[in-house]
Amino acid sequence: MSLIETERLILRPMTEADGEAVFQWTGDPAVNRYMPYPVHKNVEETKDWLRSLQGKEEEFGFCQKETGQLIGAGSIKYREEFDAWEVGYNLRKDCWGKGYATEAARALLQWAYEHGARRFMARHATANVASGNVLKKCGYQFSHLGQYSRYDGSETFDATYYTMEME
Ligand SMILES: CC(C)(COP(=O)(O)OP(=O)(O)OC[C@H]1O[C@@H](n2cnc3c(N)ncnc32)[C@H](O)[C@@H]1OP(=O)(O)O)[C@@H](O)C(=O)NCCC(=O)NCCS
């Protein structure tokens, strides 16, 4: 089990017991606007997702040290089609704009680096300016424009792709 500590956060695995806390963002259409997963309709859907994560090392909850509360989650996963590691994140809306996503994303990238990752990629809906700013602050550079779709195919977003290499 991996725990990552940053200045204000502990990044830790999530369990079913976190369902209510996690549903605060998985069930929020504003948070879900550009995410590929369908917004959760109830806390049971969130618990199902949390159960499906068990044993997956690369998915982390972001826990605020000050309050002990989960405020978001993110992952860093190897994507065979890009031969690179992709970072992703989403936060409870009342915690936006405080630098938490940048702090967490940097920690995820460092964690993957320590596990052998050297090539990284990321993508965000071009309209989702905040996410692009997080990536640039982490050292990512523009690669190309493209698209991505929600997992259920219900929506396709114009997207900006980024890459980063670490020695
Ligand atoms: C995208 C998201 C993770 C950003 O989280 P955050 O913690 O608010 O981001 P940060 O505070 O680290 O901000 C990073 C940079 O973006 C800027 N920023 C934040 N919100 C912004 C906005 N709405 N528009 C433009 N820039 C914004 C910040 O000012 C900061 O840059 P600065 O330090 O130079 O000022 C958050 O808004 C979120 O969870 N959105 C919903 C889920 C999502 O879209 N995830 C990404 C999918 S690709």
The ligand as an SDF file (V2000), in Angstrom:
LIG
                    3D

 48 50  0  0  0  0  0  0  0  0999 V2000
   -9.3030   20.9760  -12.7600 C   0  0  0  0  0  0  0  0  0  0  0  0
   -9.1800   20.9570  -11.2300 C   0  0  0  0  0  0  0  0  0  0  0  0
   -8.6500   19.5910  -10.8010 C   0  0  0  0  0  0  0  0  0  0  0  0
   -8.1930   22.0630  -10.8270 C   0  0  0  0  0  0  0  0  0  0  0  0
   -7.9780   21.9330   -9.4210 O   0  0  0  0  0  0  0  0  0  0  0  0
   -7.4690   23.1540   -8.5230 P   0  0  0  0  0  0  0  0  0  0  0  0
   -6.9970   22.5830   -7.2400 O   0  0  0  0  0  0  0  0  0  0  0  0
   -8.5360   24.1830   -8.5000 O   0  0  0  0  0  0  0  0  0  0  0  0
   -6.2320   23.6620   -9.3710 O   0  0  0  0  0  0  0  0  0  0  0  0
   -5.0680   24.5610   -8.7750 P   0  0  0  0  0  0  0  0  0  0  0  0
   -5.6170   25.3870   -7.6520 O   0  0  0  0  0  0  0  0  0  0  0  0
   -3.8870   23.6850   -8.5200 O   0  0  0  0  0  0  0  0  0  0  0  0
   -4.8010   25.5370   -9.9770 O   0  0  0  0  0  0  0  0  0  0  0  0
   -3.8190   25.3490  -10.9470 C   0  0  0  0  0  0  0  0  0  0  0  0
   -3.7160   26.5980  -11.7990 C   0  0  0  0  0  0  0  0  0  0  0  0
   -4.9160   26.7660  -12.5290 O   0  0  0  0  0  0  0  0  0  0  0  0
   -5.4700   28.0380  -12.2790 C   0  0  0  0  0  0  0  0  0  0  0  0
   -6.9150   27.9220  -12.2290 N   0  0  0  0  0  0  0  0  0  0  0  0
   -7.6690   27.3550  -11.2610 C   0  0  0  0  0  0  0  0  0  0  0  0
   -8.9660   27.4350  -11.5940 N   0  0  0  0  0  0  0  0  0  0  0  0
   -9.0200   28.0590  -12.7960 C   0  0  0  0  0  0  0  0  0  0  0  0
  -10.0670   28.4110  -13.6730 C   0  0  0  0  0  0  0  0  0  0  0  0
  -11.3530   28.1330  -13.3940 N   0  0  0  0  0  0  0  0  0  0  0  0
   -9.7660   29.0330  -14.8370 N   0  0  0  0  0  0  0  0  0  0  0  0
   -8.4920   29.3130  -15.1450 C   0  0  0  0  0  0  0  0  0  0  0  0
   -7.4340   28.9860  -14.3610 N   0  0  0  0  0  0  0  0  0  0  0  0
   -7.7120   28.3670  -13.2070 C   0  0  0  0  0  0  0  0  0  0  0  0
   -4.9340   28.4570  -10.9530 C   0  0  0  0  0  0  0  0  0  0  0  0
   -4.9350   29.8600  -10.8430 O   0  0  0  0  0  0  0  0  0  0  0  0
   -3.5670   27.8430  -10.9460 C   0  0  0  0  0  0  0  0  0  0  0  0
   -2.6300   28.6510  -11.5750 O   0  0  0  0  0  0  0  0  0  0  0  0
   -1.8000   29.7640  -10.7330 P   0  0  0  0  0  0  0  0  0  0  0  0
   -1.1820   29.0270   -9.5740 O   0  0  0  0  0  0  0  0  0  0  0  0
   -0.8300   30.2520  -11.7220 O   0  0  0  0  0  0  0  0  0  0  0  0
   -2.7780   30.7430  -10.2640 O   0  0  0  0  0  0  0  0  0  0  0  0
  -10.5360   21.2010  -10.5420 C   0  0  0  0  0  0  0  0  0  0  0  0
  -11.0860   22.3900  -11.0350 O   0  0  0  0  0  0  0  0  0  0  0  0
  -11.5130   20.0570  -10.7430 C   0  0  0  0  0  0  0  0  0  0  0  0
  -11.5640   19.1220   -9.9680 O   0  0  0  0  0  0  0  0  0  0  0  0
  -12.3110   20.1490  -11.8250 N   0  0  0  0  0  0  0  0  0  0  0  0
  -13.2790   19.0970  -12.1230 C   0  0  0  0  0  0  0  0  0  0  0  0
  -12.6110   17.8030  -12.5530 C   0  0  0  0  0  0  0  0  0  0  0  0
  -11.7340   17.9570  -13.7590 C   0  0  0  0  0  0  0  0  0  0  0  0
  -12.0930   18.6610  -14.7060 O   0  0  0  0  0  0  0  0  0  0  0  0
  -10.5770   17.3070  -13.7370 N   0  0  0  0  0  0  0  0  0  0  0  0
   -9.6240   17.3420  -14.8150 C   0  0  0  0  0  0  0  0  0  0  0  0
  -10.0600   16.5110  -15.9580 C   0  0  0  0  0  0  0  0  0  0  0  0
   -8.8520   16.5950  -17.2990 S   0  0  0  0  0  0  0  0  0  0  0  0
  1  2  1  0
  2  3  1  0
  2  4  1  0
  2 36  1  0
  4  5  1  0
  5  6  1  0
  6  7  2  0
  6  8  1  0
  6  9  1  0
  9 10  1  0
 10 11  2  0
 10 12  1  0
 10 13  1  0
 13 14  1  0
 14 15  1  0
 15 16  1  0
 15 30  1  0
 16 17  1  0
 17 18  1  0
 17 28  1  0
 18 19  1  0
 18 27  1  0
 19 20  2  0
 20 21  1  0
 21 22  1  0
 21 27  2  0
 22 23  1  0
 22 24  2  0
 24 25  1  0
 25 26  2  0
 26 27  1  0
 28 29  1  0
 28 30  1  0
 30 31  1  0
 31 32  1  0
 32 33  2  0
 32 34  1  0
 32 35  1  0
 36 37  1  0
 36 38  1  0
 38 39  2  0
 38 40  1  0
 40 41  1  0
 41 42  1  0
 42 43  1  0
 43 44  2  0
 43 45  1  0
 45 46  1  0
 46 47  1  0
 47 48  1  0
M  END
$$$$
